[in-house]
Amino acid sequence: MEYKVQEHLHYAGIASWNHCEVTQDVEGADIVVLGVPFDSGVTFRPGARFAPRAVREQSLIACCFRYPWDYVLQDEAKVIDYGDVGYWVGAKATEFMVEDTYQTVKKILDAGAAPMTIGGDHTIPYGPVRACSEKYGKLALIHFDSHQDSSPSEVKPDGTHNLSHANFAYDLQEEGCIDPSKSVQLYCRTEFTECGYNIIKSMEALDYTPAELAAKVRDIVGDMPVYLTFDIDALDPSAAPGTGTPVIGGPSTDTVRKVLQGLKGLNIVGADMVEVLPDKDPSNITSIAAAALTQDIMFLMNEARKNRK
């Protein structure tokens, strides 16, 4: 294998996702990374709008090796960095973000690629999930999170919904985009809302081996098209302190990577990584974890792409 020194000069050049080409020409792409620097939906600490930039920067060091996979992702898949979408300011910021991400992900899907979105807060799945459901039908949701995010959104006097990062899992199954009976919420450890999801609470999840937990997820999801959403606060705060609403009692990065490895072969059609808060991230450890786990998810998307051929 030819060794290229430039690939390991992580301090130089434009910080695109793992040195990928930055382009909005999605034709021929297999996986498209897009940032959504939006945090108007948070209920506690803001700052996740800065995460796409921080996670991209850490991807330069966290994603230049293949381990624990047996190939280099960009040797098998054309990965591009679309840049950022969905950012606005003012009273209509949320509505703009939802529509802009929906239209962008629709464009990506129509080109035959898979979207990997980096948030931003956990309001951002609305647009991507709607676009993925429009293309693939009802989806299974695999949801890594310390919070269930399953409170119904408030209906405003004009009939529109006041969306936040606490609402997407409820609203999207209520809309019919997600089949909650074929979906799994992992590592939740706060309050719970019964709306049909299979919830594997954190203490229960940690009692399984990663292989056992992955097998349980696979049994629930089956052959459904999957949208995978990963809130970095699913991790224990010792592994990911840089997040808006940290909750003790979560898994390590090693445990989660092994669970993700066990999901290889599922039909993952879209995904996101959310809730990194760089301002609260000493030594960039949260952004490093987010970058590495994002690439693990992209490997899963690539495996699904190969299986669909």
C-alpha positions in Angstrom: 0.0 0.0 0.0 1.3 3.4 -1.0 1.9 5.6 2.0 0.9 9.3 1.5 2.4 11.6 4.0 -0.1 14.4 3.1 -3.0 12.3 4.4 -1.6 12.6 7.9 -0.9 16.3 8.0 -4.0 17.0 9.9 -3.2 20.6 10.6 -3.1 21.8 7.0 -5.7 22.5 4.4 -9.5 23.2 4.5 -11.2 21.2 7.2 -13.8 19.3 5.1 -15.0 16.0 6.3 -11.9 13.8 6.4 -10.3 15.7 3.5 -13.3 14.9 1.2 -14.1 17.1 -1.8 -16.5 20.0 -0.9 -19.1 20.1 -3.6 -22.9 20.3 -4.0 -22.7 18.2 -7.1 -24.1 15.0 -5.7 -24.3 13.0 -8.9 -22.2 9.8 -8.6 -21.7 10.2 -4.8 -22.4 7.3 -2.5 -22.4 9.1 0.9 -23.0 12.8 1.3 -21.9 14.5 4.5 -23.8 17.7 5.3 -23.6 20.0 8.3 -26.7 21.6 10.0 -25.3 24.3 12.3 -28.7 24.8 14.1 -29.5 24.8 17.9 -32.7 26.9 18.2 -34.5 23.8 19.4 -32.5 23.2 22.6 -34.2 23.3 26.0 -31.0 23.8 28.0 -27.6 24.8 26.8 -27.1 26.2 23.3 -23.9 25.9 21.3 -24.4 22.8 19.1 -24.5 25.1 16.1 -20.7 25.1 16.2 -20.5 21.3 16.1 -20.4 20.6 12.3 -17.2 22.7 12.1 -15.7 21.1 15.2 -16.6 17.5 14.2 -15.2 18.0 10.7 -11.9 19.3 12.1 -11.6 16.3 14.4 -12.5 13.9 11.5 -9.1 14.7 10.0 -7.4 12.8 12.9 -10.1 10.5 14.0 -11.1 9.1 10.6 -7.8 8.6 8.7 -7.5 5.0 9.7 -9.6 1.9 8.9 -9.7 0.3 12.3 -11.9 -1.5 13.4 -13.1 -2.0 9.8 -11.2 -4.0 7.2 -11.0 -1.4 4.4 -10.7 2.3 3.9 -14.1 3.8 3.4 -13.1 6.2 0.7 -11.5 3.4 -1.3 -14.9 1.8 -1.7 -17.3 4.7 -1.6 -17.4 8.1 -3.1 -17.8 10.4 -0.1 -18.3 14.1 -0.5 -18.9 17.0 1.9 -21.9 19.1 0.8 -21.1 21.9 3.2 -23.7 23.4 5.6 -27.4 23.8 5.1 -30.4 24.8 7.3 -28.9 27.8 9.1 -30.9 31.0 9.5 -31.7 33.5 12.2 -35.0 34.9 13.4 -38.5 33.8 14.2 -38.7 31.4 11.2 -35.3 29.7 11.8 -36.8 26.3 12.7 -39.2 26.2 9.8 -36.4 27.2 7.4 -34.0 24.5 8.8 -36.7 21.8 8.5 -37.5 22.7 4.9 -33.9 23.3 3.7 -32.7 20.0 5.2 -35.7 18.2 3.6 -35.0 19.6 0.2 -31.3 18.9 0.4 -31.7 15.4 1.6 -34.3 14.8 -1.1 -31.8 15.9 -3.7 -29.1 13.6 -2.2 -31.5 10.6 -2.2 -32.7 11.3 -5.8 -29.1 11.1 -6.9 -28.8 7.6 -5.4 -26.6 8.7 -2.4 -27.1 8.4 1.3 -27.2 11.4 3.7 -25.0 11.6 6.8 -26.0 14.8 8.7 -23.9 16.4 11.4 -25.9 18.7 13.7 -26.8 20.8 15.4 -29.4 19.8 18.0 -31.8 16.9 17.8 -34.5 19.0 16.0 -32.7 18.3 12.8 -34.1 14.8 11.9 -37.4 16.2 10.8 -36.3 17.1 7.3 -34.0 14.1 6.6 -36.5 11.6 8.0 -39.3 12.9 6.0 -37.2 12.8 2.8 -36.0 9.3 3.5 -39.5 8.1 4.3 -40.8 9.7 1.1 -38.3 7.6 -0.9 -38.2 4.3 1.1 -41.6 4.2 2.8 -42.1 3.8 6.5 -38.7 3.6 8.4 -37.3 1.9 11.4 -35.6 4.3 13.7 -32.5 3.3 15.6 -32.1 6.0 18.2 -29.0 6.3 20.5 -29.8 8.8 23.2 -29.9 9.3 27.0 -33.3 11.1 26.4 -36.3 9.6 24.5 -37.2 12.8 22.7 -40.8 11.5 22.5 -42.9 14.4 23.8 -45.6 15.6 21.4 -44.7 19.1 20.0 -46.9 22.0 21.1 -49.5 23.1 18.5 -49.5 26.9 18.2 -52.6 29.0 17.6 -52.0 29.1 13.9 -52.0 25.3 13.7 -48.2 24.9 13.2 -46.1 23.0 15.6 -43.5 24.5 18.0 -40.6 22.0 17.4 -37.7 21.3 19.7 -35.2 18.6 20.2 -37.6 16.9 22.6 -40.2 16.1 20.0 -38.9 14.5 16.8 -39.3 10.9 17.8 -43.0 11.3 18.8 -43.9 13.6 15.9 -42.3 11.6 13.1 -44.0 8.3 14.2 -47.3 10.2 14.5 -46.9 11.5 11.0 -46.3 7.9 9.7 -42.7 8.3 8.7 -41.5 5.8 11.4 -42.9 2.5 12.5 -42.2 2.6 16.2 -42.9 -1.2 16.6 -39.9 -1.9 14.4 -37.7 0.8 16.0 -35.4 0.9 19.0 -34.4 3.6 21.4 -31.1 2.7 23.1 -29.5 3.8 26.4 -32.3 6.1 27.4 -32.1 7.1 31.1 -34.5 9.9 31.9 -38.3 10.2 31.6 -40.2 7.9 29.3 -43.3 8.3 27.0 -45.1 5.3 25.7 -45.7 5.8 22.0 -44.9 2.4 20.7 -41.1 2.4 20.6 -39.0 -0.5 21.8 -37.0 1.2 24.6 -33.8 -0.5 25.9 -33.0 1.6 29.0 -29.4 2.2 29.8 -28.9 -0.1 32.7 -30.6 -2.9 30.8 -28.6 -2.2 27.7 -25.3 -2.2 29.7 -26.2 -5.6 31.1 -26.0 -7.1 27.6 -22.8 -7.7 25.8 -22.5 -5.4 22.7 -23.0 -8.4 20.5 -26.2 -9.4 22.4 -27.6 -5.9 22.2 -26.9 -5.6 18.5 -28.6 -8.9 18.0 -31.7 -7.7 19.9 -31.8 -4.5 17.7 -31.5 -6.6 14.5 -34.3 -8.8 15.6 -36.6 -5.8 16.2 -35.7 -4.0 13.0 -35.5 -6.9 10.6 -35.2 -5.9 6.9 -36.8 -2.5 7.3 -35.1 0.6 5.8 -33.4 2.3 8.8 -32.7 5.8 9.8 -30.0 5.9 12.5 -29.9 9.0 14.8 -27.1 9.3 17.3 -27.3 11.9 20.1 -23.8 12.1 21.5 -25.2 12.3 25.0 -26.1 8.6 24.7 -22.4 8.2 25.8 -21.5 8.6 29.4 -20.4 12.1 30.2 -16.9 10.7 31.0 -16.6 9.9 27.3 -18.6 12.9 26.0 -18.8 15.8 28.4 -19.3 18.3 25.5 -23.0 18.1 25.2 -26.0 20.2 26.2 -27.8 17.9 28.6 -25.3 15.2 29.9 -26.7 12.3 31.9 -24.6 9.9 33.9 -24.8 6.1 33.5 -24.2 5.7 29.8 -21.9 3.5 27.7 -18.3 4.0 26.7 -17.1 4.7 23.2 -15.7 1.2 23.0 -19.1 -0.4 23.9 -21.0 1.7 21.3 -18.5 1.0 18.6 -18.9 -2.7 19.2 -22.7 -2.3 19.1 -22.4 -0.5 15.8 -20.2 -3.2 14.4 -22.9 -5.7 15.3 -25.4 -3.8 13.1 -23.5 -4.5 9.9 -25.9 -5.6 7.2 -28.9 -3.5 8.3 -30.5 -1.4 5.5 -29.4 2.0 6.8 -30.6 4.6 4.3 -29.8 7.8 6.3 -28.3 9.0 9.6 -27.3 11.9 11.7 -24.9 12.8 14.6 -26.2 15.5 16.9 -25.8 17.5 20.2 -22.1 18.0 20.3 -21.4 21.2 22.2 -17.8 22.3 21.5 -17.8 25.0 24.1 -18.2 22.4 26.8 -15.7 19.9 25.2 -12.3 19.8 27.0 -9.5 18.5 24.8 -12.0 18.0 22.0 -12.8 14.5 23.2 -16.5 14.7 22.5 -15.9 15.9 18.9 -13.3 13.2 18.4 -15.8 10.6 19.6 -18.5 12.1 17.4 -16.2 12.0 14.3 -15.2 8.4 14.8 -18.7 7.2 15.5 -20.0 9.2 12.5 -17.5 7.3 10.3 -18.6 4.0 11.8 -22.1 4.8 10.9 -21.0 5.7 7.4 -19.3 2.3 7.1 -22.7 0.8 8.0 -24.3 2.9 5.3 -21.7 1.7 2.8 -22.3 -1.9 3.7 -26.1 -1.4 3.1 -25.3 0.3 -0.2 -23.3 -2.8 -1.3 -26.1 -5.1 -0.2 -28.7 -3.2 -2.3 -26.7 -3.6 -5.5 
